[in-house]
């Protein structure tokens, strides 16, 4: 690759590999540039060494885990060349034993994840509501974020319709703060005791272990149709929110209501929100299905490539603030009910800081897989409420780490280590690395000088806020305010545009169409009728079911919350991928300049050709054999490869299609998909022939044809700021 050309993201190693096998010893290559913004810590929270490589493995030679250099690692020690292997082969036994124990149990939920390091920068305007120091003026706090799907295994696809986890670990000077949320602000259930039930229902059927990573099956819809409290979350999941375009274009929500306390001791209730800089954007259902086959790692690749290419993802943290009253409600909405939201139009989200993710993990297992979150990791000034789902999570999150990570010392793993001094008096246990000193692991003591002492509130100690508990009796029940299961589902439906509603109808029709039992389908359609008659009618007709005749107060109300729709705004185009089709037989002029212009706009150019290598000195990123339009945000034709370039068709089945334009049929396929999915399409020079001969016109929505690449790019960029060309969708 020419040294003056910006390399595309995705480079697998920090150094340049050679074609021949290297034979000279040399130290390990350090971290890549996109993995450098991380400061390692000791097991007790102290700064280890500002160089991230200080905790990496060292030396130019292969060794045992105890440091002995090895001459040979390709053959076991045998009694002669053809003899049996010997038990004394300590290197083989160490190597194979470690391999046998490399895997830890995957998470029961959120197993499929991707993570990144970054920092949080406080705006300094939160002092009126909390004394948490990381929100004070001028404070910058390191963070690690893990995004995930809920239902699928570690080997499932990224693009499934599912809830996404959005968990943030703030390494504050007062200890770690874990904000463990989702991309959907409400949950399926109101009480944690039902969590095993909803997950068992959503997971693959236990007899056949299918389907993987999806809710389109009988047990899921059987459960949620019987537990109508799940209808709100289900409606969000059936909307475009259930298939995000990217983790970078995903809102995050703390789900629960938290209690904050300021320096004066005044308390308030809040809900946390993450607002993405790039806006909220989703895949179409067809895109999600295609990309599940072409690139199951679509979301984690997108996140890593964006950071590597410098288009660092960014969110703003906001809070909705409520008065801390004994009722803990707002205008009749129970703030302790995790299946309810408070519309942003009623209580605006106040922005209190921004988060930037600027470093990729150096090792997936050590960081993304071993990171352990816990809603009980709280700094002074932030406390929990009596939300019955949150109360259960406070137990479950710490309990699950004991099995997953081998014992109680999981906070000593590097990714979990706090950036604050630790003196916990905990001793022993699997994985103990903290190097405790002293002889008196109890308190009070005199033999260690009564170290450590408990802290006072004036010493910035965490305080369990003194909340009055009403006189009552022990009971397994929920308040009457938890009984409304439909009004907010209707609010969400009413707030969507016609395009989004059409997608919701399609999602319900697909999911329920995958259910075998008619009773399950009919029961869920009855629930939809209690939300909206039009919704139920469209889904019922798709399934061949009678339209339910549901009467009652459930069908009243026409409230809307514009903040719940993904359409209507414009957003930055950072990290968007622009595919540029070229004909290597007729290289376009100005390709290198266009390539760097796209890079300069914080977008990522992908040069697409009939074969790999370079065109006009610019590296080919993808070939027509390997690319699908779902990997691109916009498509630009700088050339029209001939039909002959697609031969022989046996190497790529797509090249055997009938070409409407007469050019390479794979270009027609890209054009057709980009058109159907509402993506901007541009062309200049030799690329215009394929556009016109395929039947597109310059005045079609989202088609940009001009004399030069810069003019075309300007039109495409403007269209990208709205995510899609929404005028193309027929309702």
C-alpha positions as CSV (number, residue, x, y, z in Angstrom):
1,X,0.0,0.0,0.0
2,X,1.4,3.4,-0.9
3,X,2.7,5.2,2.3
4,X,0.7,8.3,1.5
5,X,-2.7,6.5,1.4
6,X,-4.8,6.2,4.5
7,X,-5.1,2.5,5.3
8,X,-8.6,1.1,5.7
9,X,-9.6,-0.1,9.2
10,X,-9.3,-3.7,10.1
11,X,-5.6,-4.2,10.3
12,X,-5.1,-7.4,12.3
13,X,-1.7,-6.7,13.8
14,X,0.4,-3.8,15.0
15,X,3.4,-4.7,12.8
16,X,3.9,-5.5,9.2
17,X,4.0,-9.3,8.6
18,X,6.4,-10.8,6.0
19,X,5.5,-13.4,3.4
20,X,8.3,-15.7,4.7
21,X,8.2,-17.2,8.2
22,X,10.3,-14.9,10.5
23,X,13.2,-16.7,12.1
24,X,15.0,-13.9,14.0
25,X,13.9,-13.3,17.6
26,X,12.4,-9.9,18.5
27,X,10.2,-8.5,21.3
28,X,6.4,-8.7,20.9
29,X,4.8,-6.0,18.9
30,X,3.1,-3.4,21.2
31,X,-0.6,-2.4,21.1
32,X,-2.0,-0.8,17.9
33,X,-2.7,2.9,18.0
34,X,-6.4,2.3,18.6
35,X,-5.6,0.2,21.7
36,X,-3.3,2.7,23.5
37,X,-5.6,4.9,25.5
38,X,-5.7,2.6,28.5
39,X,-3.9,3.0,31.8
40,X,-3.3,-0.4,33.6
41,X,-3.8,-0.8,37.3
42,X,-2.6,-3.1,40.1
43,X,-5.0,-5.5,41.8
44,X,-5.4,-2.9,44.6
45,X,-6.2,0.1,42.3
46,X,-2.8,1.8,42.1
47,X,-1.2,3.0,38.9
48,X,1.0,0.1,37.6
49,X,2.9,1.7,34.8
50,X,1.6,4.3,32.4
51,X,2.9,2.2,29.5
52,X,0.1,-0.3,28.5
53,X,2.7,-2.8,27.4
54,X,4.1,-3.0,31.0
55,X,1.4,-5.6,31.8
56,X,1.8,-7.5,28.5
57,X,4.0,-10.6,28.1
58,X,7.7,-9.8,27.6
59,X,10.7,-11.4,25.9
60,X,11.7,-12.5,22.5
61,X,11.6,-16.2,23.1
62,X,8.8,-18.7,23.8
63,X,8.7,-19.9,27.4
64,X,6.8,-22.0,29.9
65,X,4.4,-20.1,32.2
66,X,7.3,-20.2,34.7
67,X,9.6,-18.4,32.3
68,X,11.8,-21.3,31.1
69,X,12.8,-20.9,27.4
70,X,11.6,-23.6,25.0
71,X,13.4,-25.1,22.0
72,X,10.5,-27.0,20.6
73,X,6.7,-26.8,20.7
74,X,5.6,-28.8,17.7
75,X,6.2,-32.3,18.9
76,X,5.6,-34.2,22.1
77,X,8.4,-35.9,23.9
78,X,8.4,-39.6,22.7
79,X,10.3,-42.8,23.4
80,X,11.8,-42.7,19.9
81,X,10.5,-41.1,16.7
82,X,7.7,-43.7,16.5
83,X,7.3,-44.5,20.1
84,X,4.6,-43.5,22.7
85,X,4.5,-40.1,24.3
86,X,6.1,-39.8,27.7
87,X,4.3,-38.7,30.9
88,X,7.4,-36.6,31.8
89,X,6.6,-34.1,29.0
90,X,5.9,-31.2,31.3
91,X,5.7,-28.7,28.5
92,X,3.0,-30.7,26.7
93,X,1.0,-31.3,29.9
94,X,1.2,-27.6,30.8
95,X,0.2,-26.5,27.3
96,X,-2.7,-28.9,26.8
97,X,-4.0,-28.4,30.4
98,X,-4.1,-24.7,30.0
99,X,-5.9,-25.1,26.6
100,X,-8.4,-27.5,28.1
101,X,-9.3,-24.9,30.7
102,X,-9.3,-21.8,28.4
103,X,-13.0,-21.4,28.4
104,X,-15.1,-20.1,31.2
105,X,-18.9,-20.4,31.3
106,X,-20.5,-17.9,29.0
107,X,-23.0,-15.4,30.4
108,X,-26.5,-16.9,30.7
109,X,-27.7,-13.7,29.0
110,X,-25.7,-11.0,27.2
111,X,-23.2,-13.7,26.1
112,X,-22.6,-12.1,22.7
113,X,-20.8,-8.8,23.4
114,X,-18.3,-6.2,22.1
115,X,-16.5,-3.7,24.2
116,X,-14.3,-0.6,24.0
117,X,-12.4,1.8,26.3
118,X,-12.9,5.5,26.5
119,X,-13.5,8.4,28.8
120,X,-16.4,10.3,30.3
121,X,-16.2,14.1,30.6
122,X,-18.5,15.8,33.1
123,X,-20.2,19.1,32.1
124,X,-20.1,20.1,35.8
125,X,-23.8,20.9,36.1
126,X,-25.0,18.0,38.3
127,X,-24.0,19.4,41.7
128,X,-27.5,20.4,42.5
129,X,-28.6,16.7,42.4
130,X,-25.6,14.6,43.4
131,X,-22.3,14.8,45.3
132,X,-20.7,12.1,43.1
133,X,-17.3,13.5,42.3
134,X,-17.0,12.1,38.7
135,X,-19.8,14.5,37.7
136,X,-18.1,17.6,39.2
137,X,-16.7,20.4,36.9
138,X,-13.6,19.5,34.9
139,X,-13.6,15.8,35.8
140,X,-12.6,13.2,33.2
141,X,-13.2,9.5,34.1
142,X,-11.9,6.4,32.3
143,X,-14.7,4.0,31.2
144,X,-15.1,0.6,29.6
145,X,-18.4,-0.1,27.8
146,X,-19.8,-3.5,26.8
147,X,-22.6,-3.8,24.2
148,X,-24.4,-7.1,23.8
149,X,-27.4,-9.0,22.6
150,X,-29.5,-10.7,25.3
151,X,-30.7,-14.1,24.1
152,X,-27.9,-15.5,21.8
153,X,-24.9,-17.5,22.7
154,X,-21.4,-16.2,22.1
155,X,-21.4,-17.7,18.6
156,X,-24.7,-16.1,17.5
157,X,-25.0,-13.3,15.0
158,X,-24.9,-9.6,15.8
159,X,-27.9,-8.6,13.7
160,X,-30.7,-10.6,15.3
161,X,-33.8,-8.9,16.5
162,X,-33.1,-8.6,20.2
163,X,-32.6,-6.2,23.1
164,X,-29.1,-4.9,23.3
165,X,-27.2,-4.4,26.6
166,X,-25.4,-1.1,27.2
167,X,-23.2,-1.5,30.3
168,X,-20.8,1.2,31.3
169,X,-18.1,0.9,34.0
170,X,-16.9,4.3,35.2
171,X,-13.5,4.0,37.0
172,X,-14.1,6.9,39.3
173,X,-11.8,8.1,42.1
174,X,-14.5,7.0,44.6
175,X,-14.7,3.5,43.3
176,X,-16.3,1.9,40.3
177,X,-19.8,2.9,39.2
178,X,-21.5,0.4,36.9
179,X,-24.5,1.8,34.9
180,X,-25.9,-1.5,33.6
181,X,-28.6,-0.7,31.1
182,X,-30.2,-1.6,27.7
183,X,-31.1,0.1,24.4
184,X,-34.7,-0.2,25.5
185,X,-35.9,1.9,28.5
186,X,-38.3,-0.7,29.8
187,X,-38.1,-4.3,30.8
188,X,-40.2,-7.4,30.1
189,X,-41.1,-8.0,33.7
190,X,-41.8,-6.0,36.8
191,X,-40.3,-8.3,39.4
192,X,-36.9,-10.1,39.4
193,X,-38.4,-13.3,40.5
194,X,-39.8,-13.7,37.0
195,X,-36.4,-13.3,35.3
196,X,-35.6,-17.0,35.0
197,X,-39.0,-17.5,33.4
198,X,-38.7,-14.8,30.7
199,X,-35.1,-16.0,29.9
200,X,-36.1,-19.7,29.8
201,X,-39.0,-18.7,27.5
202,X,-36.8,-16.6,25.2
203,X,-33.9,-19.1,25.0
204,X,-34.0,-22.0,22.4
205,X,-36.5,-24.7,23.1
206,X,-34.9,-27.2,25.5
207,X,-35.6,-30.3,23.5
208,X,-34.1,-29.3,20.1
209,X,-32.0,-26.3,21.2
210,X,-33.5,-24.1,18.4
211,X,-34.1,-21.4,17.4
212,X,-30.8,-19.6,18.3
213,X,-30.7,-16.0,19.3
214,X,-34.3,-15.0,18.5
215,X,-37.7,-14.6,20.0
216,X,-39.7,-15.9,16.9
217,X,-40.9,-19.1,18.5
218,X,-43.7,-20.5,20.6
219,X,-42.2,-20.5,24.2
220,X,-41.4,-16.8,24.0
221,X,-44.7,-15.6,22.7
222,X,-46.5,-18.0,25.0
223,X,-44.9,-16.3,28.0
224,X,-45.3,-12.7,26.9
225,X,-48.8,-13.1,25.7
226,X,-49.7,-14.5,29.1
227,X,-47.7,-11.9,31.0
228,X,-49.2,-8.7,29.6
229,X,-46.7,-6.6,31.5
230,X,-44.2,-7.7,28.8
231,X,-46.2,-6.0,26.0
232,X,-44.4,-2.6,26.3
233,X,-40.9,-4.1,26.0
234,X,-42.1,-6.4,23.2
235,X,-43.5,-3.4,21.2
236,X,-40.1,-1.7,21.4
237,X,-38.4,-4.9,20.4
238,X,-40.7,-5.4,17.4
239,X,-39.9,-1.8,16.3
240,X,-36.7,-0.9,14.4
241,X,-35.1,-0.5,17.9
242,X,-34.7,-4.3,17.9
243,X,-32.3,-4.3,15.0
244,X,-29.8,-1.4,15.4
245,X,-27.6,-0.3,12.5
246,X,-24.7,0.0,14.9
247,X,-23.8,0.1,18.5
248,X,-22.7,3.7,17.8
249,X,-26.3,4.6,16.8
250,X,-28.0,3.2,19.8
251,X,-29.6,4.9,22.8
252,X,-28.9,3.6,26.2
253,X,-31.2,3.6,29.2
254,X,-30.6,2.8,32.9
255,X,-34.1,1.4,33.0
256,X,-34.6,1.8,36.7
257,X,-35.1,4.9,38.8
258,X,-32.2,5.8,41.0
259,X,-32.0,8.0,44.1
260,X,-29.3,10.8,44.1
261,X,-28.1,12.9,47.0
262,X,-26.3,16.3,46.8
263,X,-23.8,17.8,49.3
264,X,-26.6,19.4,51.3
265,X,-28.3,16.0,51.8
266,X,-31.2,16.7,49.5
267,X,-32.4,13.7,47.5
268,X,-34.1,13.3,44.1
269,X,-35.1,10.5,41.8
270,X,-33.6,10.2,38.3
271,X,-33.6,8.0,35.2
272,X,-30.3,7.8,33.2
273,X,-30.2,8.2,29.4
274,X,-27.4,7.8,26.8
275,X,-27.9,9.9,23.7
276,X,-25.8,8.9,20.7
277,X,-24.0,11.7,18.8
278,X,-24.9,10.0,15.5
279,X,-28.6,9.7,16.2
280,X,-30.6,6.5,16.6
281,X,-30.6,4.4,13.4
282,X,-31.6,0.8,12.6
283,X,-31.3,-1.9,9.9
284,X,-34.2,-2.8,7.8
285,X,-35.4,-6.4,8.4
286,X,-34.1,-7.6,5.1
287,X,-30.7,-6.0,5.8
288,X,-30.6,-7.8,9.2
289,X,-31.3,-11.1,7.6
290,X,-28.7,-10.7,4.8
291,X,-25.9,-9.4,7.1
292,X,-26.5,-12.3,9.5
293,X,-25.1,-14.5,6.7
294,X,-22.6,-12.2,5.1
295,X,-21.1,-10.8,8.3
296,X,-22.3,-12.3,11.6
297,X,-19.8,-10.0,13.4
298,X,-21.3,-6.9,11.8
299,X,-21.8,-4.8,15.0
300,X,-18.5,-5.6,16.7
301,X,-16.6,-5.1,13.5
302,X,-18.3,-1.7,13.0
303,X,-17.4,-0.6,16.5
304,X,-13.8,-1.6,16.2
305,X,-13.3,-0.2,12.7
306,X,-14.9,3.1,13.7
307,X,-12.4,3.5,16.6
308,X,-9.5,2.4,14.5
309,X,-10.4,4.9,11.7
310,X,-10.7,7.8,14.2
311,X,-14.5,8.1,14.0
312,X,-14.7,7.6,17.8
313,X,-18.3,6.9,19.0
314,X,-19.7,9.5,21.3
315,X,-22.8,9.7,23.6
316,X,-24.1,12.3,26.0
317,X,-25.3,11.2,29.4
318,X,-28.6,12.7,30.6
319,X,-30.9,12.5,33.5
320,X,-34.6,13.0,34.0
321,X,-35.0,14.4,37.5
322,X,-38.1,13.8,39.7
323,X,-39.0,15.0,43.2
324,X,-38.3,12.4,45.8
325,X,-41.8,12.1,47.2
326,X,-43.1,9.2,49.5
327,X,-45.3,8.0,46.6
328,X,-42.3,7.9,44.1
329,X,-44.6,8.6,41.2
330,X,-44.9,11.3,38.5
331,X,-48.3,12.2,37.1
332,X,-49.6,8.8,37.9
333,X,-46.6,7.0,36.5
334,X,-45.0,4.7,39.1
335,X,-41.3,5.4,39.0
336,X,-40.6,2.0,40.6
337,X,-42.2,0.1,37.7
338,X,-39.5,-0.9,35.2
339,X,-42.0,-1.4,32.5
340,X,-42.9,2.3,32.4
341,X,-41.2,5.4,31.0
342,X,-41.8,9.1,31.6
343,X,-42.1,10.8,28.2
344,X,-39.2,13.3,27.6
345,X,-41.7,15.9,26.6
346,X,-43.1,15.8,30.2
347,X,-39.7,15.7,31.9
348,X,-36.8,16.8,29.6
349,X,-33.5,14.9,29.7
350,X,-30.8,17.2,31.2
351,X,-27.4,16.5,29.7
352,X,-24.6,16.2,32.3
353,X,-21.6,14.8,30.4
354,X,-20.3,13.1,27.3
355,X,-18.6,9.8,26.7
356,X,-16.1,9.0,23.9
357,X,-14.9,5.5,23.1
358,X,-11.4,5.9,21.8
359,X,-9.5,2.6,22.4
360,X,-10.2,-1.0,21.3
361,X,-9.6,-4.0,23.6
362,X,-6.2,-5.6,23.2
363,X,-7.6,-9.0,24.1
364,X,-11.3,-10.0,23.8
365,X,-11.3,-12.6,26.6
366,X,-9.2,-10.6,29.1
367,X,-11.4,-7.5,28.8
368,X,-14.8,-7.9,27.0
369,X,-15.4,-11.4,28.3
370,X,-14.1,-11.0,31.8
371,X,-15.5,-7.6,32.6
372,X,-18.0,-8.0,35.4
373,X,-20.7,-5.4,36.0
374,X,-22.9,-5.0,39.1
375,X,-25.7,-2.5,39.8
376,X,-24.4,-2.3,43.4
377,X,-21.1,-0.7,42.3
378,X,-22.2,2.8,43.3
379,X,-20.2,5.9,44.2
380,X,-21.3,8.3,47.1
381,X,-24.2,10.3,45.9
382,X,-26.0,7.6,43.9
383,X,-28.1,5.0,45.5
384,X,-30.8,2.4,44.4
385,X,-34.5,2.5,44.9
386,X,-37.0,-0.2,45.8
387,X,-37.8,-1.1,42.2
388,X,-38.4,-4.9,42.6
389,X,-36.5,-5.7,39.4
390,X,-33.5,-3.7,40.5
391,X,-33.6,-5.2,44.0
392,X,-33.2,-8.7,42.4
393,X,-30.4,-7.6,40.1
394,X,-28.4,-6.4,43.1
395,X,-28.2,-10.0,44.2
396,X,-28.0,-11.8,40.8
397,X,-25.2,-9.8,39.2
398,X,-22.7,-10.5,41.9
399,X,-23.9,-14.1,42.3
400,X,-23.3,-15.0,38.7
401,X,-19.7,-13.9,38.7
402,X,-18.8,-16.5,41.3
403,X,-19.4,-19.3,38.8
404,X,-18.4,-17.4,35.6
405,X,-15.1,-16.1,36.9
406,X,-14.1,-18.7,39.4
407,X,-14.6,-17.1,42.8
408,X,-15.1,-13.9,44.7
409,X,-11.9,-12.1,43.6
410,X,-13.2,-11.2,40.1
411,X,-12.7,-7.4,40.8
412,X,-9.0,-8.1,40.8
413,X,-9.0,-9.0,37.1
414,X,-7.3,-6.1,35.3
415,X,-10.5,-5.0,33.4
416,X,-12.4,-4.8,36.7
417,X,-9.8,-3.2,38.9
418,X,-10.9,0.2,40.3
419,X,-8.9,3.3,39.9
420,X,-9.2,4.0,43.6
421,X,-7.3,2.6,46.6
422,X,-8.7,-0.8,47.8
423,X,-8.3,-2.1,51.3
424,X,-11.1,-4.6,51.6
425,X,-9.8,-7.0,54.2
426,X,-11.0,-9.9,52.0
427,X,-8.6,-12.8,52.1
428,X,-7.8,-15.9,50.1
429,X,-10.2,-17.4,47.5
430,X,-9.6,-18.4,43.9
431,X,-7.6,-15.8,42.0
432,X,-6.4,-13.8,45.0
433,X,-3.7,-11.4,43.7
434,X,-4.0,-8.4,46.0
435,X,-0.9,-9.0,48.2
436,X,-2.5,-8.4,51.6
437,X,-0.2,-7.5,54.4
438,X,-0.7,-7.5,58.2
439,X,-1.9,-10.1,60.6
440,X,-5.3,-8.9,61.6
441,X,-7.9,-9.2,58.9
442,X,-10.7,-8.1,61.1
443,X,-12.0,-4.9,62.6
444,X,-11.5,-3.4,65.1
445,X,-7.9,-4.5,65.7
446,X,-4.8,-3.3,67.5
447,X,-2.2,-5.7,66.0
448,X,-2.3,-3.8,62.7
449,X,-2.9,-0.4,64.3
450,X,-6.6,-0.7,63.6
451,X,-6.0,-0.5,59.8
452,X,-8.2,-0.1,57.9
453,X,-10.6,2.3,59.6
454,X,-14.2,2.8,58.4
455,X,-14.8,6.2,56.8
456,X,-17.2,8.9,57.7
457,X,-19.5,10.7,55.3
458,X,-17.0,13.6,55.4
459,X,-14.4,11.2,54.1
460,X,-16.5,10.7,51.0
461,X,-17.9,7.4,52.2
462,X,-20.7,5.7,50.4
463,X,-24.0,6.3,52.3
464,X,-27.1,4.1,52.3
465,X,-29.6,6.9,52.1
466,X,-32.0,6.9,55.0
467,X,-35.3,6.3,53.2
468,X,-38.5,5.9,55.2
469,X,-40.1,2.5,54.7
470,X,-43.8,2.6,55.2
471,X,-45.4,0.5,57.9
472,X,-46.7,-2.7,56.2
473,X,-46.8,-6.4,56.3
474,X,-44.7,-8.9,54.4
475,X,-46.5,-9.9,51.1
476,X,-45.9,-11.4,47.7
477,X,-47.8,-8.7,45.8
478,X,-47.4,-5.6,43.6
479,X,-49.0,-2.2,44.0
480,X,-52.1,-1.4,41.9
481,X,-50.1,1.1,39.9
482,X,-48.3,-1.9,38.3
483,X,-51.5,-3.1,36.8
484,X,-51.6,-0.8,33.7
485,X,-50.0,-2.9,31.0
486,X,-51.2,-1.2,27.8
487,X,-51.4,2.6,27.9
488,X,-47.6,3.1,27.4
489,X,-47.6,0.4,24.7
490,X,-50.2,2.5,22.9
491,X,-48.1,5.7,23.6
492,X,-45.1,4.1,21.8
493,X,-47.2,2.9,18.8
494,X,-48.9,6.3,18.4
495,X,-45.5,8.0,18.5
496,X,-44.1,6.2,15.4
497,X,-44.2,7.4,11.8
498,X,-46.1,5.4,9.2
499,X,-42.8,3.9,8.0
500,X,-41.9,2.7,11.5
501,X,-45.4,1.4,12.1
502,X,-45.2,-0.6,8.9
503,X,-42.0,-2.2,10.2
504,X,-43.7,-3.1,13.5
505,X,-46.5,-4.8,11.7
506,X,-44.0,-6.8,9.6
507,X,-42.1,-7.8,12.7
508,X,-45.1,-9.1,14.6
509,X,-46.3,-10.9,11.5
510,X,-42.9,-12.6,11.1
511,X,-42.4,-13.5,14.7
512,X,-45.9,-14.8,15.3
513,X,-45.8,-16.6,11.9
514,X,-42.9,-18.6,13.2
515,X,-45.0,-19.9,16.1
516,X,-46.5,-23.4,15.7
517,X,-49.4,-23.2,18.1
518,X,-52.5,-21.3,16.9
519,X,-53.5,-20.5,20.4
520,X,-50.3,-18.6,21.0
521,X,-50.7,-16.5,17.9
522,X,-54.4,-15.7,18.6
523,X,-53.7,-14.8,22.2
524,X,-51.0,-12.3,21.2
525,X,-53.2,-10.7,18.5
526,X,-55.8,-10.2,21.2
527,X,-53.2,-8.3,23.2
528,X,-52.4,-6.2,20.1
529,X,-56.0,-5.3,19.8
530,X,-56.0,-3.9,23.3
531,X,-53.2,-1.6,22.1
532,X,-54.5,-0.5,18.7
533,X,-57.2,-1.9,16.4
534,X,-55.4,-1.1,13.2
535,X,-52.2,-2.9,14.4
536,X,-54.2,-6.0,15.4
537,X,-56.1,-6.0,12.1
538,X,-53.0,-5.9,10.0
539,X,-51.2,-8.6,11.9
540,X,-54.3,-10.8,12.0
541,X,-54.8,-10.5,8.3
542,X,-51.1,-11.4,7.7
543,X,-51.5,-14.5,9.9
544,X,-54.9,-15.5,8.5
545,X,-56.6,-15.0,11.8
546,X,-59.9,-13.3,12.6
547,X,-59.7,-9.7,13.8
548,X,-60.3,-9.8,17.6
549,X,-63.3,-7.8,18.9
550,X,-61.9,-6.3,22.0
551,X,-63.9,-3.7,23.8
552,X,-63.1,-1.5,26.8
553,X,-61.0,1.4,28.1
554,X,-57.8,-0.1,26.8
555,X,-58.4,1.2,23.3
556,X,-58.8,4.9,24.4
557,X,-56.0,7.5,24.3
558,X,-54.0,9.2,21.5
559,X,-51.0,10.4,23.4
560,X,-47.7,10.9,21.5
561,X,-44.0,11.3,22.4
562,X,-42.0,12.5,19.4
563,X,-38.8,11.5,21.1
564,X,-39.8,7.8,20.6
565,X,-39.5,8.0,16.8
566,X,-36.1,7.6,15.1
567,X,-37.1,9.8,12.1
568,X,-37.2,13.5,11.5
569,X,-33.7,14.8,12.4
570,X,-30.2,15.1,10.9
571,X,-27.0,13.8,12.5
572,X,-23.3,13.7,11.9
573,X,-22.0,11.2,9.4
574,X,-18.9,10.1,11.3
575,X,-17.9,6.5,10.6
576,X,-20.4,6.0,7.8
577,X,-19.2,3.6,5.1
578,X,-19.3,4.8,1.5
579,X,-18.8,2.0,-1.1
580,X,-17.2,3.2,-4.3
581,X,-17.5,0.8,-7.3
582,X,-14.6,1.1,-9.8
583,X,-13.8,-0.6,-13.1
584,X,-10.1,-1.5,-13.0
585,X,-10.1,-1.6,-16.8
586,X,-11.1,2.1,-16.9
587,X,-9.8,3.7,-13.7
588,X,-11.6,6.9,-12.8
589,X,-9.7,10.2,-12.5
590,X,-9.6,11.7,-9.1
591,X,-10.1,8.5,-7.1
592,X,-7.3,9.1,-4.7
593,X,-8.5,12.6,-4.0
594,X,-12.1,11.4,-3.4
595,X,-10.8,8.6,-1.1
596,X,-8.9,11.1,1.1
597,X,-11.8,13.6,1.0
598,X,-14.1,10.9,2.5
599,X,-11.5,10.1,5.1
600,X,-11.3,13.8,5.9
601,X,-15.0,13.9,6.4
602,X,-14.7,11.3,9.2
603,X,-16.3,8.7,6.9
604,X,-14.8,5.4,5.7
605,X,-14.3,4.8,2.0
606,X,-14.5,1.2,0.7
607,X,-13.1,0.7,-2.8
608,X,-15.0,-2.1,-4.6
609,X,-13.6,-3.7,-7.7
610,X,-13.7,-6.9,-9.6
611,X,-10.6,-8.2,-7.9
612,X,-8.2,-7.2,-5.1
613,X,-5.1,-5.1,-5.2
614,X,-5.0,-1.5,-6.1
615,X,-6.8,0.9,-8.6
616,X,-5.1,4.1,-9.4
617,X,-2.8,3.6,-6.4
618,X,-5.8,3.2,-4.0
619,X,-6.2,-0.1,-2.1
620,X,-9.2,-2.2,-3.0
621,X,-11.2,-2.8,0.3
622,X,-13.8,-5.3,-1.0
623,X,-14.4,-7.2,-4.3
624,X,-17.8,-7.7,-6.0
625,X,-17.6,-11.3,-4.9
626,X,-17.3,-10.5,-1.2
627,X,-19.4,-7.3,-0.7
628,X,-23.1,-6.9,-0.1
629,X,-24.9,-3.6,0.2
630,X,-25.8,-4.2,3.8
631,X,-22.2,-3.5,4.7
632,X,-22.4,0.0,3.2
633,X,-24.3,3.2,4.2
634,X,-24.1,4.6,0.7
635,X,-23.2,3.4,-2.8
636,X,-21.2,5.5,-5.4
637,X,-20.4,4.2,-8.9
638,X,-17.2,5.6,-10.3
639,X,-17.2,2.9,-13.0
640,X,-19.3,0.2,-14.7
641,X,-17.5,-3.1,-14.7
642,X,-18.4,-5.2,-17.8
643,X,-20.3,-8.4,-17.7
644,X,-17.2,-10.2,-18.8
645,X,-15.6,-9.3,-15.4
646,X,-18.0,-11.6,-13.7
647,X,-16.8,-14.7,-15.4
648,X,-16.4,-17.5,-14.6
649,X,-19.8,-17.5,-12.8
650,X,-18.9,-20.7,-10.9
651,X,-16.6,-18.8,-8.6
652,X,-19.4,-16.5,-7.5
653,X,-23.1,-17.5,-7.8
654,X,-24.1,-13.8,-7.8
655,X,-22.3,-13.3,-11.1
656,X,-24.7,-15.8,-12.8
657,X,-27.7,-13.5,-12.4
658,X,-29.3,-11.8,-15.4
659,X,-28.0,-8.3,-15.6
660,X,-30.7,-5.6,-16.2
661,X,-28.0,-3.1,-17.1
662,X,-25.9,-5.4,-19.3
663,X,-22.9,-4.7,-17.0
664,X,-21.6,-7.0,-14.2
665,X,-24.8,-8.4,-12.6
666,X,-23.3,-8.0,-9.1
667,X,-23.4,-4.3,-9.6
668,X,-27.1,-4.6,-10.4
669,X,-27.6,-6.6,-7.2
670,X,-25.9,-3.9,-5.1
671,X,-27.9,-1.2,-6.8
672,X,-31.2,-3.1,-6.3
673,X,-30.5,-3.7,-2.6
674,X,-29.3,-0.1,-1.9
675,X,-32.5,1.2,-3.5
676,X,-34.8,-1.1,-1.6
677,X,-33.1,-0.3,1.7
678,X,-33.3,3.5,1.2
679,X,-29.6,4.2,0.8
680,X,-28.1,7.1,-1.1
681,X,-26.8,6.2,-4.5
682,X,-24.4,8.4,-6.5
683,X,-22.5,8.2,-9.8
684,X,-20.2,10.1,-12.1
685,X,-18.2,9.4,-15.2
686,X,-18.3,5.8,-16.3
687,X,-20.6,4.9,-13.4
688,X,-23.6,6.8,-14.8
689,X,-24.1,4.2,-17.6
690,X,-24.9,1.4,-15.1
691,X,-27.3,3.7,-13.2
692,X,-29.3,4.8,-16.3
693,X,-29.3,1.3,-18.0
694,X,-30.6,-0.2,-14.7
695,X,-33.6,2.0,-14.9
696,X,-32.8,4.8,-12.4
697,X,-33.1,8.5,-13.1
698,X,-31.4,11.6,-11.7
699,X,-34.7,12.9,-10.2
700,X,-35.4,9.6,-8.3
701,X,-35.3,10.0,-4.5
702,X,-31.7,9.8,-3.2
703,X,-30.1,9.4,-6.6
704,X,-27.2,11.8,-7.2
705,X,-25.6,12.0,-10.6
706,X,-23.1,14.8,-11.5
707,X,-20.0,15.6,-13.5
708,X,-17.5,15.2,-10.7
709,X,-16.9,13.1,-7.6
710,X,-17.0,16.0,-5.1
711,X,-20.5,17.1,-6.2
712,X,-21.8,13.6,-6.0
713,X,-20.2,13.1,-2.5
714,X,-21.9,16.3,-1.3
715,X,-25.3,15.0,-2.2
716,X,-24.6,11.6,-0.8
717,X,-23.3,13.1,2.5
718,X,-26.4,15.3,2.9
719,X,-28.6,12.2,2.4
720,X,-26.6,10.2,4.9
721,X,-27.2,12.8,7.6
722,X,-30.9,11.7,7.6
723,X,-29.8,8.0,7.8
724,X,-32.0,6.8,4.9
725,X,-34.0,8.1,1.9
726,X,-37.3,7.5,3.6
727,X,-39.3,8.7,0.6
728,X,-38.5,5.4,-1.1
729,X,-40.5,3.2,1.3
730,X,-43.9,2.3,0.0
731,X,-46.5,1.8,2.7
